[in-house]
């Protein structure tokens, strides 16, 4: 079949089970081919091809509403809804989003990017039927990893046993989120997987019952089930549970989706899938390497990106410090929410397996658990992507900062992150954090500076401490001893000049400094490595120059770093007429390369230099 000619899923009704299975394999190869060229989420999409085809065969999208949790695993859905032709632009600037996008298709019912939202969203749509009089089905599709998120449990608790509302929850169980799952729920699902014979035994048992017994209530059915094997957690929550079933067997998938479609109460269909199915390099991989990938050679599985010697990601640079710190300090641990690989901590985990705790997709839990370590004077590091920190604001504020507890937070992917788009841009953590009392916020421009700041955070700091770092790389020699130098919370002048003052933090300083020197511009460049507290002495000093001042941040302007400087000046009746803010306005930032996005926002080096020259004239 020519996948490029697909306009909508209606054609699936004309295909036999065998043809649907063949189509699934064709789609799988298409995804491998396209993602090998563009990069994207690979293994999660390869695991749900048959499931997605079956869902579109049984249900009438978009009247029946499919809600994919996170949305990164919806490539097959995009193909079946007429977007195969756009896959060459996947995750590219102004191209096809790597997630669901309501502006792309009426079949994309709900947008996400963060996990565990689908069942709660489905609850809202389901209860809206009271007003819309819609009778179509609502089908959230959630992974076993995302099911560890607290909101998913809250929604299950709310919906279970409510016969007036019948969402069909698809549990896509591949025993992984990004990497292997942890926690009690994972063990529960393992037990359920081991009882796969229950469904067949139940069918045979009911077949030999008298008719009047077959018509008894679901309570009796659950009693019979309890006799044969323990009830599942989903039964106990009030759902009709079907499974586990083979998520790569089209006939079985369609059969149980049809059964659930006719049920008169909320259902859970437990589908067993293989993450990375059909591609030998991803199928048995357990660390998350093939979850999100850059372009690669599909024959060898090797990345097309050239790995230069001594070029490390910021995540790896920070993780290197943590390994060194753990060797020197026995009372130290790391608490991480399901991002050991993404946070560059695989080597640390190998060396210190008992001093790193993965709590699953549970940012709130990670932060409050860290407060407990701090109460007991155990040094603790909590790495969080900036975008996921948003989910734990109350815990940072109420549980850590309010008690002035020493927790060191690593805010990874700070700033514009690129291809993951608006749900993942790390541009809101400064406005979220800077108003919180007791909070120290820093952002280094070099690895050496990062280590000096971390030394301060662990050795001299007594309250919550944040070190932000970007999605990017830096030249770094891991064989060099880590400095013992402790940073001060004062800003640094890294270039002298008389015509203009440029205040910023992070990697922009390195690029801007290079061009300023090349073009012989007379600019005083200030490294504001401490976002909070402000270096008021430095601010007072540069204000007296009576020259234009650019305050640059790769972050939201509203409530941001520049705003804090303006607040200080205004409160103290100091002049603000020379202040020019550069940052991200009141908007969400879409996907594309970091270079393209910064150029669009006029925050790239070229735009910054142009602004500098304009103000100097």
C-alpha positions as CSV (number, residue, x, y, z in Angstrom):
1,X,0.0,0.0,0.0
2,X,1.2,3.5,-0.7
3,X,1.1,5.2,2.7
4,X,1.4,8.6,1.1
5,X,-2.1,8.2,-0.4
6,X,-3.8,7.6,3.0
7,X,-6.2,10.5,3.8
8,X,-8.1,9.1,6.7
9,X,-8.5,5.8,8.6
10,X,-11.8,4.7,6.9
11,X,-10.1,2.4,4.4
12,X,-9.1,0.1,7.3
13,X,-12.7,-1.2,7.4
14,X,-12.1,-2.8,4.0
15,X,-9.0,-4.7,5.0
16,X,-8.8,-8.3,6.3
17,X,-7.0,-9.1,9.5
18,X,-4.1,-10.4,7.5
19,X,-4.0,-7.2,5.4
20,X,-4.1,-5.1,8.6
21,X,-1.1,-7.1,9.9
22,X,0.8,-6.6,6.7
23,X,-0.1,-2.8,6.8
24,X,1.3,-2.7,10.3
25,X,4.6,-4.1,9.2
26,X,4.8,-1.6,6.3
27,X,4.1,1.3,8.6
28,X,6.8,0.0,11.0
29,X,9.4,0.0,8.2
30,X,8.3,3.4,7.1
31,X,8.8,4.8,10.6
32,X,12.3,3.2,10.9
33,X,13.2,4.7,7.5
34,X,11.9,8.2,8.3
35,X,13.2,8.5,11.8
36,X,16.6,7.3,10.8
37,X,16.8,10.5,8.7
38,X,15.0,13.0,10.8
39,X,15.5,11.7,14.4
40,X,12.6,11.4,16.8
41,X,11.0,9.0,19.1
42,X,11.6,5.6,17.7
43,X,11.2,2.6,20.0
44,X,7.9,3.8,21.6
45,X,6.4,4.2,18.1
46,X,7.6,0.8,16.9
47,X,5.8,-0.8,19.9
48,X,2.3,0.5,19.2
49,X,1.9,0.1,15.4
50,X,-0.6,-2.8,15.5
51,X,-2.4,-1.3,18.5
52,X,-2.9,2.0,16.7
53,X,-4.1,0.3,13.5
54,X,-6.5,-1.8,15.5
55,X,-7.8,1.3,17.4
56,X,-8.5,3.1,14.1
57,X,-10.2,0.0,12.7
58,X,-12.6,-0.5,15.6
59,X,-13.3,3.1,16.5
60,X,-14.5,6.0,14.3
61,X,-11.9,8.8,14.8
62,X,-12.4,11.7,15.3
63,X,-16.0,11.1,16.5
64,X,-14.6,8.4,18.9
65,X,-11.8,10.3,20.6
66,X,-8.3,8.7,20.9
67,X,-6.2,10.4,23.5
68,X,-2.5,9.4,23.4
69,X,-0.7,10.0,26.7
70,X,2.3,12.2,26.1
71,X,1.7,12.0,22.3
72,X,5.3,11.0,21.3
73,X,4.1,7.5,20.3
74,X,1.5,8.7,17.8
75,X,3.5,8.4,14.5
76,X,1.2,5.5,13.3
77,X,-1.8,7.7,14.2
78,X,-0.4,10.5,12.1
79,X,0.2,8.2,9.1
80,X,-3.3,6.8,9.3
81,X,-4.8,10.3,9.4
82,X,-3.2,11.5,6.3
83,X,0.2,12.9,7.3
84,X,2.7,10.4,5.8
85,X,3.8,12.9,3.2
86,X,5.0,15.3,5.9
87,X,7.3,12.9,7.7
88,X,10.4,14.2,6.0
89,X,9.7,17.4,8.0
90,X,9.2,15.6,11.4
91,X,10.3,17.8,14.3
92,X,11.8,20.3,11.9
93,X,11.3,24.0,11.9
94,X,7.7,24.7,10.8
95,X,7.3,21.0,10.0
96,X,5.4,18.1,11.4
97,X,5.3,18.0,15.2
98,X,6.7,15.1,17.0
99,X,3.7,15.2,19.3
100,X,-0.1,15.5,18.7
101,X,-1.1,18.9,17.5
102,X,-4.7,20.0,17.3
103,X,-3.8,22.5,14.6
104,X,-2.5,19.6,12.4
105,X,-5.5,17.4,12.3
106,X,-9.1,17.0,13.8
107,X,-7.9,13.5,14.7
108,X,-5.5,15.0,17.3
109,X,-7.9,15.4,20.1
110,X,-5.6,16.4,22.9
111,X,-2.1,17.8,23.0
112,X,0.5,16.9,25.6
113,X,4.2,16.4,25.9
114,X,4.3,15.6,29.6
115,X,3.1,12.2,30.8
116,X,0.1,10.9,32.8
117,X,-2.5,13.4,31.6
118,X,-4.6,11.3,29.2
119,X,-7.0,9.7,31.7
120,X,-7.8,13.0,33.4
121,X,-8.3,14.7,30.1
122,X,-10.6,11.8,29.0
123,X,-12.6,12.2,32.2
124,X,-13.3,15.8,31.3
125,X,-14.4,14.9,27.8
126,X,-16.4,12.0,29.1
127,X,-18.3,14.2,31.6
128,X,-18.8,16.8,28.9
129,X,-21.3,14.4,27.3
130,X,-23.8,15.7,29.8
131,X,-23.8,19.0,27.9
132,X,-22.8,17.9,24.3
133,X,-25.2,14.9,24.2
134,X,-22.3,13.0,22.4
135,X,-22.5,9.3,22.7
136,X,-19.2,8.4,21.1
137,X,-16.4,6.6,22.9
138,X,-13.4,8.2,24.7
139,X,-10.2,6.1,24.5
140,X,-7.1,7.2,26.4
141,X,-4.0,5.3,25.6
142,X,-1.4,5.3,28.4
143,X,1.9,3.5,29.0
144,X,2.8,1.5,32.1
145,X,5.5,4.1,32.7
146,X,3.1,7.0,32.6
147,X,0.8,5.1,34.9
148,X,3.3,5.7,37.7
149,X,2.4,9.4,37.5
150,X,0.2,10.6,40.3
151,X,-2.4,12.2,38.1
152,X,-3.1,8.9,36.3
153,X,-3.9,7.3,39.7
154,X,-6.1,10.2,40.7
155,X,-8.1,9.9,37.4
156,X,-8.4,6.1,37.7
157,X,-9.7,6.6,41.3
158,X,-12.2,9.1,40.0
159,X,-13.5,7.2,37.1
160,X,-13.6,3.6,38.4
161,X,-17.0,2.1,39.1
162,X,-18.9,5.0,37.5
163,X,-21.4,3.2,35.2
164,X,-22.7,6.5,33.8
165,X,-19.4,7.1,32.1
166,X,-17.5,4.4,30.1
167,X,-14.1,5.5,28.9
168,X,-12.0,2.7,27.5
169,X,-8.5,2.9,28.9
170,X,-5.8,1.2,26.9
171,X,-2.8,0.3,29.1
172,X,0.2,-0.1,26.7
173,X,2.4,-2.3,28.8
174,X,6.0,-2.6,27.4
175,X,7.6,-2.8,30.9
176,X,9.3,0.5,30.2
177,X,8.8,4.3,30.3
178,X,12.0,5.7,28.7
179,X,14.0,3.0,30.4
180,X,13.0,0.1,32.6
181,X,10.1,0.8,35.1
182,X,10.5,0.8,38.8
183,X,8.2,0.6,41.8
184,X,5.3,-1.5,43.2
185,X,3.0,-0.9,40.2
186,X,5.6,-2.4,37.9
187,X,5.6,-5.5,40.2
188,X,1.8,-5.6,40.1
189,X,1.8,-5.6,36.3
190,X,4.4,-8.3,36.3
191,X,2.1,-10.5,38.4
192,X,-0.8,-9.7,36.0
193,X,1.3,-10.7,33.0
194,X,2.0,-14.0,34.7
195,X,-1.7,-14.7,34.9
196,X,-2.3,-14.5,31.2
197,X,-4.1,-17.9,31.4
198,X,-7.0,-16.3,33.4
199,X,-8.8,-14.9,30.4
200,X,-8.9,-18.2,28.6
201,X,-9.9,-20.0,31.8
202,X,-12.6,-17.5,32.4
203,X,-14.0,-18.0,28.9
204,X,-14.1,-21.7,29.3
205,X,-15.7,-21.5,32.8
206,X,-18.5,-19.2,31.7
207,X,-19.2,-21.3,28.6
208,X,-20.3,-24.3,30.8
209,X,-22.4,-22.2,33.2
210,X,-26.2,-22.2,33.1
211,X,-27.7,-19.2,31.3
212,X,-29.1,-17.7,34.5
213,X,-25.6,-17.6,36.0
214,X,-24.1,-15.9,33.0
215,X,-26.5,-13.0,33.5
216,X,-25.5,-12.3,37.1
217,X,-23.9,-9.0,38.0
218,X,-20.3,-8.1,37.5
219,X,-19.8,-8.6,41.2
220,X,-20.3,-12.3,40.8
221,X,-18.0,-12.3,37.8
222,X,-15.4,-10.6,39.9
223,X,-16.0,-13.2,42.6
224,X,-15.4,-16.0,40.1
225,X,-12.3,-14.2,38.9
226,X,-11.1,-13.9,42.5
227,X,-11.6,-17.7,42.8
228,X,-9.5,-18.3,39.7
229,X,-6.8,-15.7,40.4
230,X,-6.5,-12.5,42.5
231,X,-8.4,-9.5,41.3
232,X,-6.3,-6.9,39.5
233,X,-5.8,-3.4,40.8
234,X,-8.1,-2.2,38.0
235,X,-10.9,-4.6,39.1
236,X,-10.5,-3.2,42.6
237,X,-10.9,0.3,41.3
238,X,-14.1,-0.6,39.6
239,X,-13.1,-1.1,36.0
240,X,-13.9,-4.1,33.7
241,X,-10.5,-5.5,33.1
242,X,-9.5,-7.3,29.9
243,X,-6.1,-8.8,29.5
244,X,-3.3,-9.1,29.3
245,X,-3.5,-9.5,25.5
246,X,-0.9,-9.7,22.8
247,X,-0.4,-6.1,21.5
248,X,1.0,-7.4,18.2
249,X,-1.7,-9.8,17.3
250,X,-4.3,-8.0,15.2
251,X,-7.1,-10.5,15.6
252,X,-6.8,-10.5,19.4
253,X,-6.6,-6.7,19.6
254,X,-9.7,-6.2,17.4
255,X,-11.6,-8.8,19.4
256,X,-11.1,-7.2,22.8
257,X,-11.5,-3.7,21.5
258,X,-14.9,-4.7,20.2
259,X,-15.8,-6.3,23.5
260,X,-14.9,-3.1,25.4
261,X,-16.7,-0.9,22.9
262,X,-19.9,-2.7,23.8
263,X,-19.3,-2.7,27.6
264,X,-21.6,-0.6,29.8
265,X,-18.9,0.4,32.4
266,X,-15.4,1.8,32.3
267,X,-12.9,-0.6,31.0
268,X,-9.2,-1.2,31.0
269,X,-7.6,-3.2,28.2
270,X,-4.2,-4.4,29.2
271,X,-2.1,-4.7,26.1
272,X,1.4,-6.3,26.1
273,X,3.8,-4.7,23.6
274,X,7.5,-4.8,22.8
275,X,9.1,-1.4,22.8
276,X,11.3,-1.1,19.7
277,X,9.4,-4.0,18.0
278,X,10.7,-5.0,14.6
279,X,14.1,-3.2,14.7
280,X,16.9,-5.4,16.0
281,X,18.9,-2.6,17.6
282,X,16.0,-1.2,19.6
283,X,13.9,-4.3,20.4
284,X,15.9,-5.6,23.4
285,X,17.4,-2.3,24.6
286,X,16.6,-1.4,28.2
287,X,18.4,1.8,29.0
288,X,16.4,4.2,26.8
289,X,19.0,4.7,24.1
290,X,16.5,4.2,21.3
291,X,13.6,6.1,23.0
292,X,14.6,9.4,21.4
293,X,17.3,9.4,18.7
294,X,19.2,11.6,16.4
295,X,19.5,10.6,12.7
296,X,21.2,7.2,12.4
297,X,22.3,4.5,9.9
298,X,19.4,2.1,9.9
299,X,21.6,-0.8,8.7
300,X,24.2,-0.5,11.4
301,X,22.2,1.4,14.1
302,X,25.1,3.9,14.5
303,X,24.3,7.5,15.0
304,X,25.2,9.8,12.1
305,X,26.3,12.5,14.5
306,X,30.1,12.6,14.8
307,X,31.2,12.1,18.4
308,X,34.1,14.4,18.9
309,X,36.7,13.6,21.5
310,X,36.3,15.5,24.7
311,X,32.9,16.9,23.7
312,X,30.4,16.2,26.4
313,X,26.8,17.2,26.9
314,X,26.1,19.5,29.8
315,X,24.2,16.6,31.4
316,X,27.4,14.5,31.3
317,X,29.5,17.3,32.6
318,X,27.3,17.7,35.7
319,X,27.0,13.9,36.2
320,X,30.8,13.7,36.1
321,X,30.9,16.1,39.1
322,X,28.4,14.0,41.0
323,X,30.5,10.9,40.6
324,X,33.5,12.7,42.0
325,X,31.5,14.2,44.8
326,X,30.1,10.7,45.7
327,X,33.6,9.3,45.9
328,X,34.6,12.0,48.4
329,X,31.3,12.1,50.4
330,X,29.6,9.0,51.8
331,X,26.5,10.9,52.9
332,X,25.4,11.8,49.3
333,X,22.6,10.5,47.1
334,X,20.8,11.4,43.9
335,X,17.0,11.3,43.5
336,X,15.9,11.3,39.9
337,X,12.4,11.0,38.3
338,X,12.7,8.4,35.5
339,X,15.5,10.2,33.7
340,X,18.8,8.5,34.7
341,X,19.9,8.1,31.0
342,X,18.6,11.5,30.0
343,X,20.4,13.2,32.9
344,X,23.7,11.5,31.9
345,X,23.8,9.4,35.0
346,X,24.3,5.9,33.6
347,X,28.0,5.9,34.6
348,X,27.2,7.2,38.0
349,X,24.5,4.5,38.4
350,X,27.0,1.8,37.4
351,X,29.5,3.0,40.0
352,X,27.1,3.9,42.8
353,X,23.9,1.7,42.2
354,X,22.9,2.1,45.9
355,X,23.2,5.9,45.9
356,X,20.8,6.8,43.2
357,X,17.0,6.5,43.5
358,X,14.8,6.5,40.5
359,X,11.2,7.3,41.7
360,X,9.6,6.9,38.3
361,X,7.6,9.6,36.5
362,X,7.0,11.4,39.8
363,X,8.7,14.8,40.0
364,X,6.6,15.8,43.1
365,X,7.7,12.7,44.9
366,X,11.4,13.2,43.9
367,X,11.4,16.7,45.4
368,X,9.6,16.0,48.6
369,X,11.7,12.8,49.1
370,X,14.8,14.9,48.7
371,X,13.6,17.2,51.6
372,X,13.6,14.1,53.8
373,X,17.3,13.5,53.0
374,X,18.0,17.1,53.7
375,X,16.3,16.9,57.1
376,X,18.8,14.1,58.0
377,X,21.7,16.2,56.7
378,X,22.4,13.9,53.7
379,X,23.5,15.8,50.7
380,X,21.1,15.2,47.8
381,X,21.1,16.2,44.2
382,X,17.8,16.2,42.2
383,X,18.2,16.5,38.4
384,X,15.1,17.7,36.6
385,X,14.4,18.9,33.1
386,X,13.3,22.5,33.3
387,X,10.0,21.6,31.7
388,X,9.3,18.9,34.2
389,X,10.2,21.1,37.2
390,X,6.9,22.8,36.5
391,X,5.1,19.7,37.8
392,X,6.8,20.0,41.2
393,X,6.5,23.7,42.0
394,X,4.5,23.3,45.2
395,X,7.0,20.8,46.5
396,X,10.0,23.0,45.8
397,X,8.2,25.9,47.5
398,X,6.3,24.3,50.3
399,X,8.5,21.3,51.2
400,X,12.0,22.5,50.5
401,X,12.3,26.3,50.4
402,X,9.9,27.0,53.2
403,X,11.9,24.9,55.5
404,X,15.1,26.3,54.0
405,X,16.5,22.8,53.4
406,X,19.7,22.1,51.5
407,X,18.7,20.4,48.3
408,X,20.8,21.0,45.2
409,X,18.6,21.0,42.0
410,X,20.1,20.4,38.6
411,X,17.8,22.1,36.1
412,X,18.7,20.4,32.8
413,X,17.6,21.5,29.4
414,X,17.3,25.1,30.5
415,X,16.5,27.5,27.7
416,X,15.4,26.7,24.2
417,X,15.6,22.9,23.6
418,X,14.6,22.7,19.9
419,X,12.9,19.8,18.2
420,X,10.7,18.7,21.2
421,X,8.8,22.0,20.9
422,X,6.6,24.1,23.1
423,X,5.9,21.4,25.7
424,X,9.6,21.0,26.4
425,X,11.2,24.4,26.2
426,X,13.0,25.2,29.4
427,X,12.0,28.9,29.6
428,X,9.7,29.1,32.7
429,X,11.9,27.9,35.6
430,X,13.3,31.3,36.4
431,X,9.9,33.0,36.7
432,X,8.7,30.0,38.7
433,X,11.6,30.0,41.2
434,X,13.0,33.4,41.6
435,X,10.2,34.8,43.8
436,X,10.6,31.9,46.3
437,X,12.3,32.9,49.6
438,X,15.7,31.2,50.5
439,X,16.2,30.2,46.8
440,X,19.6,30.6,45.1
441,X,19.6,30.3,41.3
442,X,22.7,30.0,39.2
443,X,23.7,29.4,35.6
444,X,27.3,28.8,34.5
445,X,28.9,29.6,31.2
446,X,31.7,26.9,31.4
447,X,32.2,23.5,33.1
448,X,34.8,25.0,35.4
449,X,32.4,27.6,36.6
450,X,29.7,25.0,37.0
451,X,31.9,23.0,39.3
452,X,32.8,26.1,41.4
453,X,29.1,26.8,41.7
454,X,28.3,23.2,42.7
455,X,31.1,23.4,45.3
456,X,29.3,26.4,46.7
457,X,25.9,24.6,46.5
458,X,27.2,21.6,48.5
459,X,29.8,23.1,50.8
460,X,28.7,26.6,51.7
461,X,25.1,26.9,50.8
462,X,22.5,26.1,53.5
463,X,19.2,26.2,51.6
464,X,17.7,25.2,48.2
465,X,20.3,25.7,45.4
466,X,19.6,25.6,41.7
467,X,22.2,25.2,38.9
468,X,20.7,25.6,35.5
469,X,22.4,24.1,32.4
470,X,21.5,24.0,28.7
471,X,20.8,21.3,26.2
472,X,24.1,21.5,24.4
473,X,27.7,20.4,24.5
474,X,31.1,21.8,25.7
475,X,34.7,20.8,25.2
476,X,35.7,19.1,28.4
477,X,38.6,16.9,29.6
478,X,37.3,14.4,32.1
479,X,40.8,13.4,33.2
480,X,41.5,16.8,34.7
481,X,41.0,17.0,38.5
482,X,37.8,18.7,39.6
483,X,38.5,22.1,41.1
484,X,38.1,22.7,44.9
485,X,37.5,26.4,44.2
486,X,34.2,27.7,45.6
487,X,32.3,30.3,43.6
488,X,31.1,33.5,45.1
489,X,27.7,34.8,44.3
490,X,29.1,37.9,42.7
491,X,29.0,38.7,39.0
492,X,32.1,38.8,36.8
493,X,33.2,41.3,34.2
494,X,34.6,39.2,31.4
495,X,35.3,42.0,29.0
496,X,35.9,45.7,29.5
497,X,34.2,48.4,27.4
498,X,32.7,51.8,27.5
499,X,30.0,52.1,24.9
500,X,27.5,49.5,26.2
501,X,26.9,47.0,29.0
502,X,25.8,43.4,28.2
503,X,24.5,41.4,31.1
504,X,23.7,37.7,30.6
505,X,24.4,34.1,31.8
506,X,25.2,30.8,30.1
507,X,26.7,30.0,26.7
508,X,25.5,33.1,24.9
509,X,28.3,34.9,26.7
510,X,31.0,32.8,25.1
511,X,29.6,33.4,21.6
512,X,28.8,37.0,22.1
513,X,32.3,37.7,23.6
514,X,33.9,36.1,20.5
515,X,32.1,38.4,18.1
516,X,32.6,41.5,20.2
517,X,36.4,40.9,20.1
518,X,36.4,40.1,16.4
519,X,34.5,43.3,15.6
520,X,36.4,45.4,18.2
521,X,33.3,46.6,19.9
522,X,33.7,48.5,23.2
523,X,31.3,46.5,25.3
524,X,31.5,45.7,29.0
525,X,30.3,42.1,29.3
526,X,29.0,41.0,32.7
527,X,28.6,37.3,33.5
528,X,25.5,37.2,35.8
529,X,26.1,33.6,36.8
530,X,23.9,34.2,39.9
531,X,20.4,34.9,38.8
532,X,19.2,35.1,42.4
533,X,20.5,36.8,44.5
534,X,21.2,39.8,42.2
535,X,24.7,41.3,42.5
536,X,23.4,44.7,43.5
537,X,26.9,46.2,43.7
538,X,27.5,45.4,40.1
539,X,24.1,46.8,39.0
540,X,24.8,50.0,40.8
541,X,28.2,50.2,39.1
542,X,27.0,49.7,35.6
543,X,24.0,52.1,36.0
544,X,26.5,54.9,36.9
545,X,28.1,54.5,33.4
546,X,25.0,56.1,32.0
547,X,25.3,53.9,28.9
548,X,22.8,51.5,27.2
549,X,22.4,48.2,29.1
550,X,21.2,45.0,27.4
551,X,20.0,42.3,29.8
552,X,19.7,39.1,27.8
553,X,18.1,35.8,28.9
554,X,17.1,32.7,26.9
555,X,14.0,32.5,29.1
556,X,10.6,34.1,29.5
557,X,10.8,37.8,30.1
558,X,7.6,38.0,32.2
559,X,8.8,37.5,35.8
560,X,12.3,36.7,34.6
561,X,15.9,37.8,35.3
562,X,15.6,41.1,33.5
563,X,12.4,41.9,35.3
564,X,14.2,41.3,38.6
565,X,16.8,43.9,37.7
566,X,14.1,46.4,36.7
567,X,12.3,45.8,40.0
568,X,15.5,46.4,42.0
569,X,16.1,49.7,40.1
570,X,12.5,50.9,40.4
571,X,12.2,50.1,44.1
572,X,15.5,52.0,44.8
573,X,14.6,55.0,42.5
574,X,17.5,54.2,40.2
575,X,17.3,55.1,36.5
576,X,15.8,52.5,34.1
577,X,15.9,54.5,30.9
578,X,19.0,52.7,29.5
579,X,17.7,49.2,30.2
580,X,16.9,47.0,27.1
581,X,15.5,43.5,27.8
582,X,16.1,40.7,25.3
583,X,14.3,37.4,26.0
584,X,11.2,35.4,25.1
585,X,7.9,37.3,25.1
586,X,4.4,36.2,26.1
587,X,4.2,33.2,23.8
588,X,4.8,29.5,23.5
589,X,7.8,28.5,21.4
590,X,7.4,25.9,18.7
591,X,9.7,23.2,17.5
592,X,12.7,23.5,15.3
593,X,16.5,23.5,15.8
594,X,17.8,25.7,18.5
595,X,19.6,27.8,16.0
596,X,16.4,28.4,14.0
597,X,14.3,29.1,17.0
598,X,16.7,31.6,18.5
599,X,16.9,33.4,15.1
600,X,13.1,33.6,14.9
601,X,13.0,35.0,18.4
602,X,15.9,37.4,17.5
603,X,17.9,36.0,20.4
604,X,20.7,34.5,18.3
605,X,24.2,36.0,18.4
606,X,23.7,37.9,15.1
607,X,20.5,39.6,16.4
608,X,22.2,40.4,19.7
609,X,25.2,42.0,18.0
610,X,22.9,43.9,15.7
611,X,21.0,45.2,18.7
612,X,24.3,46.1,20.3
613,X,25.4,48.2,17.3
614,X,22.0,49.9,17.1
615,X,22.3,51.1,20.7
616,X,25.9,52.2,20.4
617,X,25.2,54.5,17.5
